[in-house]
Amino acid sequence: MQAVSPGITNLPTSAESRQTAEHIAEDFSRASTSPVEIVLQPTRGSMLEADNLQRYLDLTTHINSTDGVLRVEGLWTLIPAGFSPRSLASSYLLEPDLIVASKPYLTPSAALLTIIPEPHLSDTDVHELVRDIRADLETTPVRGLTTVVGGAVRLDLDLLDHIKERTPIVLTWILSLTAIVLFFHLRSALLPLKAIALNLVSMGASFGMLVWIFQEGNLAWIFGAETNGTTVMLV
């Protein structure tokens, strides 16, 4: 089973919301309905200081060169060429109004990077991109900054990972409690095991048919379903 969270591609092609998203991807390639966001926070001092602004610039450049990233939006994508972190830090001291103008991407306590993935990437590819970015930031942390990866894509990824991690625990509890209840009710060690085995077989068959029909598309036309190779996981 290729489990995914609900997305626009899980809707029928006749759905207006899906058509709108496809028009955005086709006609406005530099737009995105699901950006990835990174929040930067200084471990010491202010984000308005030259050293932290330099780290912000270096991370912007690094993320922008990552495969699968269309572009990165942040303070340094708006600042005119020729400004250095030191000159920008001096400008904040001389012109406090610049701090207010920078608030969409920069405050004294934090900075924001918005990552726009390539429009041709599938949901699975975008999830892999987020995993790669997070792994990169964990293995090579930015000195002097703490980084937190978020956004709608990261929310979906965390939700799916949480469900996958908890599913074996939930199944273990259900089967264990079922065995205990049946043991005391039937006064037999064999019958509870047979009941659990039959439940597992029926559950396996249900998930197997779910994948075979709705994920792989076999006989999906009978149910009027459209398949894209994934199974939607709802909470």
C-alpha positions in Angstrom: 0.0 0.0 0.0 1.3 3.4 -1.0 -0.4 5.5 1.6 -0.8 9.3 1.1 -2.7 12.0 2.8 -5.7 13.6 0.9 -4.5 15.7 -2.0 -5.7 17.5 -5.1 -4.7 14.5 -7.3 -7.0 12.2 -5.4 -10.0 14.1 -6.7 -11.7 13.3 -10.0 -10.4 15.2 -13.0 -13.9 16.7 -13.3 -13.6 18.4 -9.9 -13.4 22.2 -10.2 -10.8 22.5 -7.4 -8.5 20.0 -9.2 -8.9 21.8 -12.5 -8.0 25.1 -10.9 -4.9 23.6 -9.3 -3.9 22.1 -12.7 -4.4 25.4 -14.4 -2.2 27.1 -11.8 0.6 24.5 -12.3 0.3 24.8 -16.1 -0.2 28.6 -16.6 1.5 30.0 -13.5 4.6 27.7 -13.1 6.2 30.0 -10.5 3.2 29.8 -8.2 2.6 27.1 -5.7 -0.4 26.0 -3.6 1.8 23.8 -1.2 5.1 25.6 -0.4 7.6 24.2 2.1 8.6 26.7 4.8 11.7 26.9 7.0 11.8 29.1 10.1 15.3 30.2 11.3 16.0 31.3 14.8 19.3 32.6 16.1 20.9 30.8 19.0 22.3 34.1 20.2 21.8 37.7 19.3 19.3 39.0 16.8 18.5 38.0 13.2 19.2 41.6 12.2 22.9 41.2 13.0 25.3 40.8 10.1 26.5 37.3 11.1 23.0 35.9 11.2 22.0 37.7 8.0 25.0 36.1 6.4 23.9 32.6 7.6 20.4 33.4 6.3 21.9 34.3 2.9 24.1 31.2 2.8 21.1 28.9 3.5 19.0 30.6 0.9 21.6 30.0 -1.7 22.1 26.4 -0.6 18.4 25.5 -0.7 17.9 27.3 -4.0 20.5 24.9 -5.6 18.8 21.8 -4.3 17.4 19.4 -7.0 13.6 19.7 -7.2 13.4 23.2 -5.9 12.0 25.7 -8.4 12.9 28.8 -6.3 13.3 30.0 -2.8 11.4 33.1 -1.5 12.9 35.1 1.4 14.4 38.4 2.4 17.4 37.8 0.2 15.3 37.2 -2.9 13.9 40.7 -2.5 17.0 42.7 -1.5 18.6 44.5 -4.5 21.9 43.2 -5.7 24.9 44.9 -4.1 23.6 44.7 -0.5 25.8 42.6 1.7 24.8 41.3 5.1 26.9 43.9 6.9 25.5 46.8 4.9 22.0 45.5 5.4 22.6 45.2 9.2 23.8 48.8 9.2 20.7 49.9 7.2 18.5 48.4 9.9 20.3 50.5 12.5 20.0 53.7 10.5 16.5 53.1 9.1 14.2 51.4 11.6 11.3 51.5 9.1 13.2 48.8 7.1 12.6 46.4 9.9 8.8 46.9 9.5 9.1 46.4 5.7 11.1 43.2 6.2 8.5 41.6 8.6 7.0 39.2 6.0 10.4 37.4 6.0 12.5 38.7 8.9 12.0 39.8 12.5 14.6 40.3 15.2 13.8 36.8 16.6 13.3 34.8 13.4 13.5 34.5 9.6 11.5 32.7 7.0 12.3 30.8 3.9 9.5 29.7 1.5 10.5 26.9 -0.8 8.5 26.3 -4.1 9.0 22.8 -5.4 9.1 22.1 -9.2 5.5 21.9 -10.5 6.1 18.6 -12.3 6.9 16.8 -9.0 4.3 14.3 -7.7 3.2 14.2 -4.1 5.6 11.4 -3.4 8.5 13.4 -5.0 7.7 16.5 -2.9 7.6 14.3 0.3 11.1 13.0 -0.6 12.3 16.5 -1.3 11.1 17.6 2.2 12.8 14.5 3.7 16.0 15.4 1.9 15.9 19.0 3.1 15.3 18.0 6.7 18.0 15.4 6.6 20.4 17.9 5.1 19.7 20.4 7.9 20.1 17.7 10.6 23.4 16.3 9.3 24.8 19.7 8.4 23.2 22.2 10.8 23.6 25.9 10.2 26.0 27.2 12.8 24.3 29.8 15.0 20.8 29.1 13.8 18.1 26.6 14.7 15.9 25.5 11.8 12.4 24.1 11.8 10.8 22.7 8.6 7.0 23.2 8.2 4.3 23.9 5.7 1.3 21.8 4.4 3.6 19.2 2.8 5.5 18.7 6.0 2.2 18.4 8.0 1.1 15.6 5.6 4.4 13.9 5.9 4.4 14.0 9.7 0.8 12.8 9.8 1.6 9.8 7.6 4.8 8.9 9.5 2.9 9.1 12.8 0.1 6.8 11.6 2.7 4.3 10.2 4.6 4.3 13.5 1.5 3.9 15.6 -0.3 1.3 13.5 1.7 -1.8 14.8 1.1 -0.6 18.4 -2.6 -0.3 17.8 -2.9 -3.7 16.1 -0.9 -5.3 18.9 -3.2 -3.8 21.6 -6.4 -4.8 19.7 -5.2 -8.4 19.1 -4.0 -8.8 22.7 -7.2 -7.5 24.3 -9.3 -9.6 21.9 -7.3 -12.7 22.9 -7.7 -12.0 26.6 -11.4 -11.3 26.4 -12.1 -14.4 24.3 -9.9 -16.6 26.5 -11.9 -15.7 29.6 -15.2 -15.9 27.8 -14.6 -19.2 26.0 -12.2 -20.8 28.5 -10.1 -22.0 25.6 -6.6 -21.2 24.4 -7.1 -22.5 20.8 -10.4 -20.7 19.9 -9.1 -17.2 20.6 -6.1 -17.9 18.4 -8.3 -19.1 15.6 -10.5 -16.0 15.9 -7.5 -13.7 15.8 -6.1 -15.6 12.7 -9.4 -15.3 10.9 -9.6 -11.6 11.7 -6.1 -11.0 10.4 -7.0 -12.9 7.2 -10.2 -10.9 6.7 -8.3 -7.6 7.4 -5.5 -8.6 5.0 -8.1 -9.4 2.3 -9.8 -6.1 2.8 -6.6 -4.1 2.5 -5.5 -6.3 -0.5 -8.7 -5.6 -2.4 -8.4 -1.9 -1.5 -5.0 -1.8 -3.1 -5.8 -4.0 -6.0 -8.9 -2.0 -7.0 -8.5 1.6 -5.9 -4.6 1.9 -5.9 -3.7 -0.4 -8.9 -7.0 0.4 -10.8 -8.2 -3.2 -11.4 -12.0 -3.1 -11.9 -12.0 0.5 -10.7 -14.4 1.3 -13.5 -17.1 -0.7 -11.8 -17.0 1.7 -8.9 -16.5 4.8 -11.0 -13.2 5.4 -9.3 -10.0 7.0 -10.8 -6.7 5.8 -9.6 -3.3 7.5 -9.4 -1.3 4.7 -7.8 -1.9 5.7 -4.2 -4.3 5.0 -1.3 -5.6 7.9 0.6 -5.2 7.7 4.4 -7.7 9.6 6.5 -7.7 10.4 10.2 
